[in-house]
Amino acid sequence: MTIEVLINAGAGEIRVALVADGKLQELVFERTIGAEDGTRGCHSLIGDIVLGRVQRVMAGMQAAFVDVGQSHAGFLALREARCLAKNPGDDTGISDCVREGETILVQVIKDPIGEKGARLSAGVTLPGRMLVMTPGQAGLNLSRRIEDEAARACLTRLGEKILAEDQGSLVPGAGFIFRTAALGATQAELTQDAIALADVWRAIQEKRKTARPPATLYNDLGPVERTMRDLVRGEIARVVIDDAGAAEAARAYCRRAMPHAEALVEYVSEPVFARYDLEDEIEALAHTKVTLPSGAWITFEATEALTAVDVNSGRFTQSGGLEETSLAVNLEAAAEIGRQIRLRGIGGLIVVDFIHLRDAPHVEAVLAALEQSLAFDRVPVQLSPMSEFGIVAITRKRVREPLARLTSAPCPACHGSGRTLTPQSVALALLRRVESEARAAPGREILAQAAPDVTDWLTAHEDEVRSALARRGAGRVRFAAGNFTREMFDVRPV
């Protein structure tokens, strides 16, 4: 299997795709313009370390709300706050861990979603390329993805040597978690990673001495560097980036942390998503219906409590009767559902309504196909057995806004019974078209016309927009409001 990482660094957002044998398997959006618009579409806060102030302690919820400098207070549950208690035990409550008005160090473990603030943890961790340092928890742990017992034993021995031989360079009392990238690494490489993390932690502690809460003391890597750290492993064939600055940032990170991967980075001058014919597929993710090759289909409908996935055979029939037809459609749907869940960023409870099957071996075959479909996921996923009604429940950790919320908003005309693209999403699509037209007609002025609320957004962010476009060869652009519906625009040289 050939696995490639594609990074499209546009004027207003960075999009990362993981492609296996030419098929899109994972998609991440991170927007770089419009952060002040609110949590939707902003850069990820996951991994940031913040000196916050406890606003409220809710004994009934066994949780606390912490001011971390965002529009909504962060949520700190007892499980993530327990490490702050002096003598934690089974009867420890949230009031034993924090007090209102207290200053505490927390880390964002889940981005704000909708009206909910960021999820926080007092158990701070610092991720490196091969190791994750746990400053408040001594000892060694290994990623659950490292399943080979011999490899686990080898890494444990190396970790014990590092802790024994390099105490002066490390943080006293800190422990480490070995990531899958540690497989095959030498003791020297692991030691270098551990020392680098210790230096970062000491810098955070120095900032804390003079910081006033709420204050961010540490930001995780930018989206390009974070992609290199978290996605580029031994099975990655290459990393294709369509922006020279982003490609250099990726190479610079490789030189610092993973020299062997620098040769994987490839810069291309054309939009990489268009080169791999991904744009239409990404656009299709906004629709609830996914047509399968047989003509059957699956639909995705989100509610407040869960996402419902329905499998429908349509007009497809399989020779052999109803059971064989149901099995064929269910297997085809099961193989696609996991990929769609990943691409759409769906989290929480997911309920799949398969076509009813009578035979137990057929049920097991569908569950195996669904489990295989979910195996590619880097986010924790669990699934239930199939009920007598053909229902399978899936839980997937919710870490970011789902794609539907990121790219669309309730329609003002129908008051939320349908959805339409946000002005920001249309503006970013317009900017991509501007870049394309500027490449086709270098030096010409580009006229971009769109709906008034789209041009209002562009005007509100004009300095950032024009600076980003100029860096990409589109220095002469004129924006004008026109008689367009929200999702329509016109871009052409004049």
C-alpha positions as CSV (number, residue, x, y, z in Angstrom):
1,M,0.0,0.0,0.0
2,T,1.3,3.4,-1.0
3,I,0.5,6.1,1.6
4,E,1.0,9.8,0.8
5,V,0.5,12.9,2.8
6,L,-0.8,15.9,0.8
7,I,-0.6,19.5,2.2
8,N,-2.5,22.3,0.5
9,A,-1.3,25.6,2.0
10,G,-3.7,28.1,0.6
11,A,-4.2,31.8,1.4
12,G,-6.6,31.3,4.2
13,E,-6.3,27.7,5.4
14,I,-4.1,24.6,5.5
15,R,-5.6,21.3,4.4
16,V,-4.0,18.0,5.1
17,A,-5.0,14.8,3.4
18,L,-3.8,11.2,3.9
19,V,-4.1,9.2,0.7
20,A,-3.7,5.4,0.5
21,D,-3.3,3.9,-3.0
22,G,-4.9,7.0,-4.4
23,K,-7.9,6.9,-2.1
24,L,-8.6,9.7,0.4
25,Q,-8.5,8.3,3.9
26,E,-8.1,11.3,6.3
27,L,-8.7,15.0,6.0
28,V,-7.8,17.9,8.4
29,F,-8.6,21.6,7.9
30,E,-6.9,24.3,9.8
31,R,-7.7,27.9,9.0
32,T,-5.2,30.7,9.3
33,I,-7.4,33.7,8.7
34,G,-10.4,34.8,10.8
35,A,-9.3,33.4,14.2
36,E,-11.1,36.3,15.9
37,D,-14.4,35.1,14.4
38,G,-14.9,32.6,17.2
39,T,-14.0,28.9,17.7
40,R,-15.4,27.7,14.4
41,G,-12.7,27.1,11.9
42,C,-9.9,28.6,14.0
43,H,-6.5,27.0,14.4
44,S,-6.5,24.0,16.8
45,L,-5.7,24.7,20.4
46,I,-5.0,21.0,21.2
47,G,-1.7,20.7,23.0
48,D,-1.5,24.3,24.1
49,I,-0.4,24.8,27.8
50,V,-2.2,27.6,29.6
51,L,-1.8,29.3,33.0
52,G,-5.5,29.6,33.8
53,R,-7.7,30.8,36.6
54,V,-10.5,28.7,38.1
55,Q,-13.8,30.5,37.7
56,R,-16.2,28.0,39.2
57,V,-16.0,24.7,41.0
58,M,-19.2,22.6,40.3
59,A,-19.4,20.0,43.0
60,G,-22.6,18.6,41.5
61,M,-20.8,18.0,38.2
62,Q,-17.5,17.1,39.8
63,A,-15.8,19.6,37.4
64,A,-14.5,23.1,37.2
65,F,-14.6,25.9,34.7
66,V,-11.3,27.6,34.0
67,D,-10.6,30.9,32.3
68,V,-8.1,30.2,29.6
69,G,-8.5,33.4,27.6
70,Q,-11.1,32.1,25.1
71,S,-14.7,33.2,24.6
72,H,-15.9,30.2,26.7
73,A,-14.3,28.9,29.8
74,G,-12.5,25.6,29.6
75,F,-14.0,22.5,31.2
76,L,-11.8,20.6,33.7
77,A,-13.4,17.3,34.8
78,L,-12.4,15.5,38.0
79,R,-10.6,12.7,36.1
80,E,-8.3,15.3,34.5
81,A,-7.9,17.3,37.7
82,R,-7.3,14.4,40.1
83,C,-3.5,14.8,39.8
84,L,-3.8,18.2,41.6
85,A,-5.1,16.7,44.8
86,K,-2.6,16.3,47.6
87,N,-3.6,12.7,48.4
88,P,-5.8,11.5,45.6
89,G,-8.0,8.5,46.3
90,D,-11.3,6.9,45.4
91,D,-13.2,9.5,47.5
92,T,-11.4,12.5,46.0
93,G,-13.7,15.2,44.8
94,I,-13.2,18.2,42.5
95,S,-13.1,20.5,45.6
96,D,-10.0,18.6,46.8
97,C,-8.3,19.4,43.5
98,V,-9.0,23.1,42.8
99,R,-10.5,26.2,44.4
100,E,-12.3,29.1,42.8
101,G,-9.8,31.9,42.0
102,E,-6.8,29.6,42.1
103,T,-4.2,29.7,39.3
104,I,-3.5,26.4,37.7
105,L,-1.5,25.0,34.8
106,V,-3.7,23.2,32.3
107,Q,-3.5,21.8,28.8
108,V,-6.1,21.8,26.0
109,I,-7.0,18.2,25.1
110,K,-10.1,18.9,23.0
111,D,-10.9,22.0,20.9
112,P,-13.9,24.2,21.6
113,I,-16.9,22.7,19.8
114,G,-20.0,24.9,19.2
115,E,-21.0,26.6,22.5
116,K,-18.7,24.3,24.5
117,G,-15.4,25.5,25.7
118,A,-12.1,23.6,25.4
119,R,-11.7,20.4,27.3
120,L,-8.7,20.7,29.7
121,S,-6.4,18.5,31.7
122,A,-4.1,19.3,34.6
123,G,-2.0,16.3,33.6
124,V,0.3,18.2,31.2
125,T,2.1,16.2,28.5
126,L,4.7,17.4,25.9
127,P,4.8,15.4,22.7
128,G,8.0,15.0,20.8
129,R,8.8,13.0,17.6
130,M,9.3,9.7,19.4
131,L,8.5,10.4,23.1
132,V,5.8,12.1,25.0
133,M,7.1,13.6,28.3
134,T,4.8,13.5,31.4
135,P,6.3,16.1,33.8
136,G,3.9,15.3,36.7
137,Q,4.0,11.5,36.3
138,A,7.2,9.4,36.7
139,G,7.7,6.1,34.9
140,L,7.6,4.6,31.4
141,N,4.6,3.8,29.3
142,L,4.2,2.7,25.7
143,S,1.6,3.5,23.0
144,R,-1.1,0.9,22.8
145,R,-0.4,0.7,19.1
146,I,2.9,-1.0,19.9
147,E,1.6,-4.5,20.2
148,D,4.8,-6.6,19.6
149,E,6.0,-7.9,23.0
150,A,9.6,-8.0,22.0
151,A,9.5,-4.4,20.8
152,R,7.8,-3.3,24.0
153,A,10.5,-5.0,26.1
154,C,13.3,-3.4,24.0
155,L,11.8,0.1,24.3
156,T,11.3,-0.3,28.1
157,R,15.0,-1.3,28.5
158,L,16.1,1.7,26.5
159,G,13.8,4.0,28.5
160,E,15.3,2.7,31.8
161,K,18.8,3.4,30.5
162,I,17.9,6.9,29.5
163,L,16.4,7.7,32.9
164,A,19.4,6.2,34.7
165,E,22.1,7.7,32.6
166,D,20.8,11.2,31.8
167,Q,19.3,12.4,35.0
168,G,21.1,15.7,34.9
169,S,19.7,16.7,31.5
170,L,16.1,15.5,32.2
171,V,13.3,16.9,34.4
172,P,13.3,15.3,37.9
173,G,10.2,13.2,38.5
174,A,9.1,13.2,34.8
175,G,8.2,10.1,32.9
176,F,7.8,9.2,29.2
177,I,5.4,7.6,26.8
178,F,6.9,5.9,23.8
179,R,5.2,6.7,20.5
180,T,5.0,4.3,17.6
181,A,7.7,6.4,15.9
182,A,10.1,5.2,18.6
183,L,10.2,1.7,17.0
184,G,13.6,1.0,15.7
185,A,15.1,4.2,17.2
186,T,18.5,4.1,18.9
187,Q,19.2,5.1,22.5
188,A,21.0,8.2,21.3
189,E,18.0,9.3,19.2
190,L,15.6,8.7,22.1
191,T,17.9,10.6,24.5
192,Q,18.1,13.6,22.1
193,D,14.2,13.7,22.0
194,A,14.0,13.4,25.8
195,I,16.5,16.2,26.4
196,A,14.7,18.5,23.8
197,L,11.4,18.0,25.7
198,A,13.1,18.7,29.0
199,D,14.4,22.1,27.6
200,V,10.9,23.0,26.5
201,W,9.5,22.2,29.9
202,R,12.1,24.4,31.6
203,A,11.2,27.3,29.3
204,I,7.5,26.9,30.2
205,Q,8.4,27.0,33.9
206,E,10.4,30.2,33.4
207,K,7.5,31.8,31.6
208,R,5.1,30.8,34.4
209,K,7.1,32.8,36.9
210,T,6.1,36.2,35.4
211,A,2.9,35.3,33.6
212,R,-0.5,36.6,34.6
213,P,-3.5,34.3,34.0
214,P,-5.0,33.6,31.6
215,A,-1.7,33.3,29.6
216,T,-0.7,30.7,27.0
217,L,2.8,29.5,28.0
218,Y,3.2,27.0,25.2
219,N,1.8,26.5,21.7
220,D,2.0,23.2,20.0
221,L,3.6,23.0,16.6
222,G,2.0,24.7,13.6
223,P,-0.2,22.6,11.3
224,V,2.6,21.7,8.8
225,E,5.2,20.8,11.5
226,R,2.5,18.9,13.5
227,T,1.6,16.9,10.4
228,M,5.2,15.9,10.0
229,R,5.5,14.9,13.6
230,D,2.2,13.0,13.9
231,L,1.5,11.5,10.5
232,V,4.9,10.9,8.8
233,R,6.0,7.4,9.8
234,G,7.8,4.5,8.1
235,E,4.9,3.6,5.8
236,I,4.7,7.1,4.3
237,A,6.0,7.2,0.7
238,R,6.2,11.0,0.3
239,V,4.8,14.3,1.5
240,V,3.6,16.6,-1.3
241,I,3.2,20.3,-0.5
242,D,2.0,23.0,-2.9
243,D,3.5,26.0,-1.1
244,A,7.2,26.8,-1.0
245,G,7.2,28.3,2.4
246,A,5.3,25.4,3.9
247,A,7.6,22.9,2.2
248,E,10.6,24.6,3.7
249,A,9.0,24.6,7.1
250,A,8.4,20.9,6.8
251,R,12.0,20.3,5.7
252,A,13.3,22.5,8.6
253,Y,11.3,20.5,11.1
254,C,12.8,17.3,9.6
255,R,16.3,18.6,9.9
256,R,15.7,19.3,13.6
257,A,13.7,16.2,14.6
258,M,13.6,13.5,11.9
259,P,16.5,14.0,9.3
260,H,15.6,10.7,7.5
261,A,12.2,12.2,6.5
262,E,13.5,15.3,4.7
263,A,13.9,13.4,1.5
264,L,10.2,12.6,1.6
265,V,9.1,16.2,1.2
266,E,8.3,17.2,-2.3
267,Y,7.2,20.7,-3.4
268,V,4.8,21.1,-6.4
269,S,3.8,24.4,-7.9
270,E,0.2,23.5,-8.7
271,P,-2.6,23.0,-6.1
272,V,-2.0,19.5,-4.8
273,F,-5.6,18.6,-4.1
274,A,-6.6,19.4,-7.6
275,R,-3.6,17.4,-8.9
276,Y,-4.9,14.4,-7.1
277,D,-8.6,15.1,-8.0
278,L,-9.7,15.5,-4.4
279,E,-11.7,18.7,-4.6
280,D,-14.9,17.1,-5.9
281,E,-14.7,14.3,-3.3
282,I,-14.2,16.9,-0.5
283,E,-17.1,18.9,-1.8
284,A,-19.3,15.8,-1.7
285,L,-18.6,15.5,2.0
286,A,-21.1,18.3,2.6
287,H,-23.9,16.1,1.3
288,T,-25.7,13.6,3.6
289,K,-26.0,10.9,0.9
290,V,-23.1,8.7,-0.2
291,T,-23.7,6.5,-3.3
292,L,-22.0,3.2,-3.3
293,P,-20.6,1.5,-6.5
294,S,-23.5,-1.0,-6.6
295,G,-26.1,1.8,-6.7
296,A,-27.0,1.3,-3.0
297,W,-26.3,4.3,-0.7
298,I,-25.7,5.4,2.9
299,T,-27.0,8.6,4.5
300,F,-25.6,10.6,7.5
301,E,-27.9,12.6,9.6
302,A,-26.6,14.5,12.7
303,T,-28.8,15.2,15.8
304,E,-27.8,16.8,19.1
305,A,-27.3,13.4,20.7
306,L,-25.9,11.2,18.0
307,T,-25.3,10.7,14.3
308,A,-27.6,8.3,12.5
309,V,-26.2,6.3,9.5
310,D,-28.7,4.5,7.4
311,V,-27.9,1.8,4.8
312,N,-30.2,1.5,1.8
313,S,-30.1,-1.0,-1.0
314,G,-31.9,1.1,-3.5
315,R,-32.6,-0.9,-6.7
316,F,-29.6,-3.2,-6.3
317,T,-30.4,-6.9,-6.2
318,Q,-28.0,-9.8,-5.9
319,S,-28.8,-13.2,-7.4
320,G,-29.6,-15.7,-4.6
321,G,-32.4,-13.8,-2.8
322,L,-33.0,-11.1,-0.2
323,E,-30.3,-12.4,2.3
324,E,-27.6,-12.4,-0.3
325,T,-28.6,-8.9,-1.5
326,S,-28.7,-7.6,2.1
327,L,-25.2,-9.1,2.8
328,A,-23.6,-7.6,-0.3
329,V,-25.0,-4.1,0.4
330,N,-24.1,-4.3,4.1
331,L,-20.5,-5.4,3.3
332,E,-20.1,-2.6,0.8
333,A,-21.5,0.0,3.2
334,A,-19.4,-1.3,6.2
335,A,-16.2,-0.9,4.1
336,E,-17.1,2.8,3.4
337,I,-18.6,3.9,6.7
338,G,-15.4,4.1,8.6
339,R,-13.7,6.2,5.9
340,Q,-16.7,8.6,5.8
341,I,-16.7,9.0,9.6
342,R,-13.0,9.9,9.5
343,L,-13.3,12.3,6.6
344,R,-16.4,14.0,8.0
345,G,-14.8,14.3,11.5
346,I,-17.9,12.7,13.1
347,G,-17.5,12.0,16.8
348,G,-19.6,11.0,19.8
349,L,-22.3,8.3,19.4
350,I,-22.8,7.0,15.9
351,V,-25.7,4.6,15.3
352,V,-25.6,2.5,12.1
353,D,-28.8,0.9,10.8
354,F,-27.8,-2.0,8.6
355,I,-30.2,-4.0,6.4
356,H,-31.5,-6.8,8.5
357,L,-29.6,-10.1,8.3
358,R,-30.9,-13.5,9.5
359,D,-27.7,-15.6,9.3
360,A,-25.2,-15.2,12.2
361,P,-22.1,-15.8,9.9
362,H,-23.3,-12.9,7.7
363,V,-23.7,-10.7,10.7
364,E,-20.1,-11.5,11.8
365,A,-18.8,-10.8,8.3
366,V,-20.4,-7.3,8.3
367,L,-19.0,-6.5,11.8
368,A,-15.5,-7.7,10.6
369,A,-15.7,-5.4,7.6
370,L,-16.8,-2.5,9.7
371,E,-14.0,-3.1,12.2
372,Q,-11.5,-3.2,9.4
373,S,-13.0,0.1,8.0
374,L,-12.5,1.7,11.4
375,A,-8.9,0.3,11.9
376,F,-7.3,3.1,9.9
377,D,-8.6,5.7,12.5
378,R,-6.0,7.4,14.7
379,V,-8.9,8.5,17.1
380,P,-10.1,6.0,19.7
381,V,-13.1,4.1,18.3
382,Q,-15.3,1.3,19.8
383,L,-18.2,-0.6,18.3
384,S,-21.0,-2.7,19.7
385,P,-22.3,-6.1,18.5
386,M,-25.2,-5.9,16.0
387,S,-28.6,-6.0,17.6
388,E,-31.5,-8.2,16.4
389,F,-32.7,-5.1,14.5
390,G,-29.5,-4.6,12.6
391,I,-28.3,-1.7,14.7
392,V,-24.6,-1.2,15.5
393,A,-23.4,1.5,17.9
394,I,-20.0,3.2,17.4
395,T,-18.4,5.6,19.8
396,R,-15.6,7.8,18.4
397,K,-13.7,10.4,20.5
398,R,-14.8,13.9,19.6
399,V,-11.8,16.1,19.4
400,R,-12.7,18.8,16.8
401,E,-15.6,20.4,15.1
402,P,-17.1,18.0,12.5
403,L,-16.7,19.0,8.9
404,A,-20.4,19.9,8.5
405,R,-20.2,22.5,11.3
406,L,-16.8,23.8,10.1
407,T,-18.0,24.5,6.5
408,S,-21.7,25.2,6.9
409,A,-24.1,27.2,9.0
410,P,-27.9,27.2,9.7
411,C,-29.7,28.8,6.7
412,P,-31.2,32.1,7.7
413,A,-34.0,31.6,5.2
414,C,-35.3,28.3,6.7
415,H,-34.1,29.0,10.2
416,G,-31.9,25.9,10.5
417,S,-33.9,23.2,8.8
418,G,-31.4,23.2,6.0
419,R,-27.7,24.4,5.8
420,T,-25.7,26.7,3.7
421,L,-22.0,27.5,3.4
422,T,-20.7,30.2,5.8
423,P,-19.3,33.4,4.3
424,Q,-15.8,32.4,5.4
425,S,-16.0,29.1,3.6
426,V,-17.1,30.8,0.4
427,A,-14.4,33.4,0.7
428,L,-11.7,30.8,1.1
429,A,-13.0,29.0,-2.0
430,L,-12.9,32.3,-3.8
431,L,-9.3,32.9,-2.7
432,R,-8.3,29.5,-4.1
433,R,-9.9,30.5,-7.4
434,V,-8.0,33.9,-7.3
435,E,-4.7,32.1,-6.9
436,S,-5.6,29.8,-9.9
437,E,-6.5,32.7,-12.1
438,A,-3.4,34.7,-11.1
439,R,-1.2,31.7,-12.1
440,A,-3.0,31.5,-15.5
441,A,-2.7,35.3,-16.2
442,P,0.4,36.5,-14.4
443,G,0.5,40.3,-13.9
444,R,-3.1,40.8,-14.8
445,E,-5.5,42.4,-12.3
446,I,-8.1,39.9,-11.0
447,L,-11.7,40.9,-10.4
448,A,-13.4,38.8,-7.7
449,Q,-17.2,39.3,-7.3
450,A,-19.3,37.6,-4.6
451,A,-22.3,38.0,-2.4
452,P,-22.1,41.1,-0.1
453,D,-21.6,39.1,3.1
454,V,-18.7,37.3,1.5
455,T,-17.0,40.5,0.4
456,D,-17.7,41.9,3.9
457,W,-15.7,39.1,5.4
458,L,-12.9,39.7,2.9
459,T,-12.9,43.4,3.7
460,A,-12.8,42.7,7.5
461,H,-9.7,40.6,6.9
462,E,-8.3,42.6,4.0
463,D,-4.7,43.0,5.3
464,E,-4.2,39.3,6.0
465,V,-5.9,38.3,2.7
466,R,-3.9,40.7,0.5
467,S,-0.6,39.8,2.2
468,A,-1.3,36.1,1.8
469,L,-2.3,36.5,-1.9
470,A,0.7,38.6,-2.6
471,R,3.0,35.9,-1.3
472,R,1.4,33.5,-3.8
473,G,1.7,35.8,-6.9
474,A,-1.7,37.4,-6.7
475,G,-0.8,40.9,-5.9
476,R,-3.4,42.7,-8.0
477,V,-6.9,41.7,-6.8
478,R,-10.1,43.8,-6.7
479,F,-13.0,42.5,-4.6
480,A,-16.6,43.7,-5.4
481,A,-20.0,42.8,-4.1
482,G,-22.4,41.6,-6.7
483,N,-25.9,40.2,-7.1
484,F,-24.9,36.7,-6.1
485,T,-26.4,34.0,-3.8
486,R,-24.2,33.1,-0.9
487,E,-22.5,30.1,-2.6
488,M,-21.9,31.8,-6.0
489,F,-19.0,34.0,-7.1
490,D,-17.1,35.1,-10.2
491,V,-13.3,35.4,-10.5
492,R,-11.7,36.6,-13.8
493,P,-8.7,38.7,-15.0
494,V,-9.6,42.1,-16.4
